[in-house]
């Protein structure tokens, strides 16, 4: 039967997987796994809850990486055997199965290859995502809420844990801003390419004349700080304000002054948290967000200094990066990579892996050309 040339396709996947193995280093990860398993077995592990969570999270991530590569290697070996038997026996059913498995393997290996492109200083960390409505009035606030749902649905599809720290609701509809954390290996490296200005074009559901409206929302992605970052913030540098939570909430969320706003006086950075019922819990969560913002500011300042030395204008993270058009036609397009789809409903339901993968490859090319 006519079809794929497996004598070419399988060696191509072999080379791609070998390249991935060289970067991910499963043998080295197995050594680290053994050391972490010894720590997990220690009876006093949970005496330090933060450390225990870091150890168990790291162990889980390493095991997942090794299992993923091992499984792909086994599937590729099995595919070679299936093709060989199918060709020897002229078994069309086996060859159809081999075609299907080849396509599945290619998709999985391509996705894993993207992971190997993430080698930034903080790429392995959890991500702290902030979305703000920008120009466009109530439509922009509604768009910001659509983007929040999009990213939370994306995380849900991948079974990633999320925690919403703060949401400021707009008066008529939608949200002014929201901040949430995505807990997953390489969450920051993955989602950092989503940073920038997003644009929505549609017939406004809030305009009684049915006119077309263009609105904007900004997405900011930061790495979550760890104890090794040494982001010390003197108490004298922080102003603490407490207030009553707003928007949807439980019976005690909106009736006590439990929400906390922190202002970092030297930089003017302001963060707030109103997700928890306890003022103390909200202050701790807000402090983590503030630490992430200060960590990112320090990194940005270092990059700006290096760019100044190189005479380089820096990157354009704050510029418009994706357009969502619902009228007069249906299209979502990344303006950096030209990746596009004609299914905006699927995108708003969290189907954004294609955009993320193309964004990571684009970033890698940009860094290579710099």
C-alpha positions in Angstrom: 0.0 0.0 0.0 1.1 3.6 -0.7 1.8 5.8 2.2 4.5 7.0 4.6 8.1 6.1 3.9 8.9 4.7 7.3 12.5 4.2 6.4 12.8 8.0 6.4 10.2 8.9 9.0 11.4 6.6 11.8 15.0 7.7 11.7 13.9 11.3 11.7 12.0 10.7 15.0 15.0 8.7 16.3 17.2 11.8 15.8 14.7 14.1 17.3 14.3 11.9 20.4 18.0 11.5 20.8 18.4 15.3 20.7 15.7 15.6 23.4 17.4 12.9 25.5 20.7 14.8 25.3 19.1 17.9 26.7 16.8 16.4 29.3 19.6 13.9 30.5 17.4 11.1 31.9 20.4 9.4 33.3 21.4 12.5 35.3 17.7 12.9 36.4 17.7 9.3 37.7 20.6 10.1 40.0 18.8 13.2 41.3 15.6 11.1 41.7 17.4 8.6 43.9 18.7 11.4 46.1 15.3 13.0 46.4 13.7 9.6 47.2 16.0 9.4 50.2 14.9 12.8 51.4 11.2 11.8 51.0 11.8 8.7 53.0 13.2 10.7 56.0 10.7 10.7 58.9 11.2 14.4 59.6 10.6 15.5 56.0 7.3 17.3 56.9 8.7 19.1 59.8 9.5 21.8 57.2 6.4 22.0 55.1 7.8 24.4 52.5 10.9 22.3 51.9 8.8 19.1 51.8 6.6 20.5 49.2 9.6 21.6 47.1 11.2 18.2 47.4 8.1 16.2 46.5 7.2 18.6 43.7 10.7 18.4 42.2 10.7 14.6 42.6 7.3 14.3 40.8 8.5 16.6 37.9 11.7 14.6 37.4 9.9 11.3 37.4 7.4 12.6 34.9 10.3 13.7 32.6 12.1 10.4 32.8 8.9 8.4 32.4 7.9 10.5 29.3 11.2 10.0 27.6 11.4 6.3 28.5 7.8 5.8 27.2 8.6 7.5 23.9 11.7 5.4 23.4 9.7 2.3 24.0 6.9 3.4 21.6 9.4 4.2 18.9 11.1 0.8 19.3 7.6 -0.9 19.2 6.7 1.1 16.0 9.8 -0.2 14.2 8.9 -3.8 15.1 5.2 -3.2 14.0 6.4 -1.7 10.6 8.8 -4.6 10.0 6.2 -7.3 10.7 3.5 -5.4 8.7 5.8 -5.2 5.7 7.0 -8.8 5.9 3.4 -10.1 6.1 1.8 -7.5 3.8 -0.6 -6.7 6.6 -2.5 -3.6 5.7 -4.2 -3.3 9.2 -0.8 -3.2 10.9 0.5 -0.6 8.5 -2.6 1.6 9.1 -2.0 1.2 12.8 1.7 2.2 12.3 0.6 5.3 10.3 -1.6 6.4 13.2 1.1 5.7 15.9 3.7 7.6 13.8 1.5 10.6 13.7 0.9 10.4 17.4 4.6 10.0 18.2 5.5 12.9 15.9 3.1 15.2 17.7 4.3 14.1 21.2 8.0 14.4 20.3 7.4 17.9 18.7 5.7 19.0 21.9 8.5 17.7 24.1 11.1 19.3 21.8 9.6 22.7 22.7 10.3 21.9 26.4 14.0 21.6 25.6 14.0 25.2 24.2 13.2 26.5 27.7 16.5 27.1 29.4 15.9 30.5 30.9 17.0 31.3 34.5 13.4 30.9 35.9 11.7 28.8 33.2 11.3 25.8 35.5 9.2 27.7 38.0 5.5 28.2 38.6 3.9 31.2 36.9 2.2 34.3 38.3 -0.2 35.7 35.7 -1.8 39.1 35.9 -4.4 40.3 33.4 -5.6 43.9 33.2 -8.3 45.5 31.1 -6.9 48.4 29.0 -8.5 50.6 26.3 -12.1 49.7 25.4 -14.2 50.4 28.5 -16.7 47.7 29.5 -15.7 45.5 26.4 -12.1 45.6 27.6 -13.2 44.5 31.1 -15.2 41.7 29.6 -12.3 40.7 27.4 -10.0 40.6 30.4 -12.4 38.1 32.1 -12.5 36.0 28.9 -8.7 35.8 28.9 -8.7 34.8 32.6 -11.1 31.9 31.8 -9.0 31.0 28.7 -5.8 30.5 30.8 -7.6 28.8 33.7 -9.2 26.4 31.2 -5.8 25.8 29.6 -4.4 24.9 33.0 -7.4 22.6 33.7 -6.9 20.8 30.4 -3.3 20.0 31.4 -4.4 19.2 35.0 -2.3 22.0 36.4 -3.2 23.5 39.8 -4.2 27.2 39.9 -4.8 29.7 42.7 -6.5 33.0 42.2 -5.0 35.6 44.5 -7.0 38.7 43.6 -9.7 39.8 41.2 -11.0 43.4 40.9 -14.4 43.4 39.3 -15.6 46.1 36.9 -18.9 47.9 37.6 -20.9 46.8 34.6 -19.3 43.5 33.5 -16.0 41.7 33.5 -12.9 42.5 35.5 -10.5 45.4 35.9 -7.6 43.0 36.8 -6.9 39.5 38.2 -3.7 37.8 39.5 -3.4 34.0 39.7 -0.7 31.3 40.0 -0.3 28.3 37.8 1.5 25.5 39.6 3.3 23.2 37.1 6.9 22.4 36.0 8.0 25.0 33.5 4.8 27.0 33.9 6.7 30.3 33.7 8.8 29.2 30.7 5.7 28.1 29.0 3.4 31.0 29.7 6.0 33.8 29.6 5.5 34.0 25.8 1.9 35.0 26.4 3.0 38.3 27.9 2.0 41.4 26.0 -1.1 43.3 24.8 -4.0 41.2 23.4 -6.6 42.8 21.1 -10.3 41.8 20.6 -12.4 42.9 17.6 -16.1 42.1 17.8 -19.7 43.4 17.7 -20.0 44.7 21.2 -22.7 42.9 23.3 -22.8 46.1 25.4 -23.6 48.5 22.5 -27.4 48.7 21.9 -26.6 49.9 18.3 -24.6 46.7 17.6 -21.4 48.5 16.6 -18.0 46.9 16.2 -15.7 47.5 19.1 -11.9 47.1 19.5 -10.7 46.5 23.0 -7.4 45.6 24.7 -6.1 43.7 27.7 -2.6 43.3 29.0 -1.1 40.0 30.2 1.9 40.0 32.5 3.7 36.7 33.5 6.2 36.5 36.3 8.2 33.6 37.8 7.2 32.7 41.4 9.9 33.4 43.9 11.6 30.7 45.9 13.5 30.8 49.2 16.8 30.9 47.3 16.0 34.2 45.6 16.8 36.2 48.8 14.2 38.9 48.1 14.3 40.6 51.4 11.7 43.4 51.9 12.2 45.5 55.1 8.9 46.2 56.9 9.7 49.9 56.7 9.5 49.7 52.9 5.9 48.4 52.9 2.6 50.2 53.6 -0.2 47.8 54.5 -3.8 48.7 53.9 -6.7 46.4 54.8 -10.2 46.6 53.2 -13.3 44.6 52.6 -13.3 42.2 49.7 -15.5 42.9 46.7 -17.2 40.8 44.1 -18.5 37.3 44.4 -17.5 35.6 47.6 -18.4 33.4 50.6 -20.4 34.5 53.6 -17.4 35.9 55.5 -15.3 37.1 52.6 -17.3 40.2 51.9 -18.2 41.1 55.6 -14.8 41.6 57.2 -11.8 43.7 56.4 -9.7 40.7 55.3 -8.4 41.9 52.0 -4.9 43.2 52.0 -3.1 45.8 49.8 0.7 46.1 50.0 2.5 49.2 48.6 6.3 48.9 48.2 7.3 52.5 48.9 10.7 52.5 47.2 9.3 51.4 43.8 5.6 52.3 44.1 4.6 48.7 43.2 1.1 47.9 44.6 -0.3 44.3 45.0 -3.4 43.1 46.7 -5.0 39.8 47.7 -8.6 39.1 48.8 -8.9 35.4 48.0 -8.5 34.1 51.5 -10.8 34.6 54.5 -7.9 35.4 56.8 -6.2 38.8 56.7 -3.0 37.0 57.7 -3.3 34.6 54.8 -4.0 37.4 52.4 -1.0 39.3 53.6 1.3 36.3 53.1 -0.1 35.7 49.6 0.3 39.4 48.7 3.8 39.3 49.9 4.7 36.4 47.6 3.2 38.4 44.7 5.2 41.4 45.6 8.4 39.4 45.9 7.8 38.0 42.3 7.3 41.5 41.0 10.5 42.7 42.7 12.4 39.7 41.3 11.2 40.4 37.8 12.1 44.1 38.2 15.6 43.2 39.2 15.9 40.9 36.2 14.5 43.6 33.9 16.9 46.1 35.3 19.8 43.8 34.6 18.7 43.2 31.1 18.2 46.9 30.5 21.7 47.5 31.7 23.1 44.9 29.4 21.1 46.2 26.4 22.4 49.7 27.1 25.9 48.4 27.1 25.2 46.6 23.8 23.5 49.7 22.3 20.4 47.5 22.0 16.9 48.8 22.3 15.7 45.8 24.2 12.7 43.6 23.4 9.1 44.6 22.9 7.3 42.5 25.4 4.7 45.2 26.1 3.7 45.5 22.4 0.6 44.1 20.8 1.1 40.3 20.3 -2.2 38.6 19.5 -5.4 39.6 17.8 -8.8 37.9 18.4 -11.3 38.8 15.6 -14.9 37.7 15.9 -16.3 40.1 13.3 -16.5 40.5 10.3 -14.6 37.1 10.2 -13.4 34.6 12.7 -9.6 34.4 13.4 -7.1 34.5 16.2 -3.6 35.4 15.0 -0.2 35.8 16.8 1.3 38.9 15.4 4.9 37.8 16.1 4.8 34.2 14.7 1.9 34.5 12.2 0.4 31.4 13.8 -3.4 31.6 13.4 -6.6 29.6 13.7 -10.2 30.2 12.5 -11.6 28.8 15.8 -11.7 31.5 18.4 -14.3 29.6 20.5 -11.8 26.8 20.9 -9.0 29.3 21.8 -11.2 31.0 24.5 -11.9 27.5 25.8 -8.2 27.0 26.5 -6.9 25.5 23.3 -3.8 27.7 23.1 -1.0 25.1 22.9 -0.3 25.9 19.2 0.2 29.6 20.0 2.4 28.8 23.0 4.6 26.3 21.1 5.1 28.7 18.2 5.8 31.5 20.6 8.5 29.5 22.4 10.1 28.7 19.0 9.9 32.3 18.0 11.6 33.4 21.2 14.4 30.9 20.7 15.0 32.3 17.2 14.9 35.9 18.4 17.5 35.1 21.2 19.7 33.2 18.7 19.7 36.2 16.3 20.4 38.7 19.1 
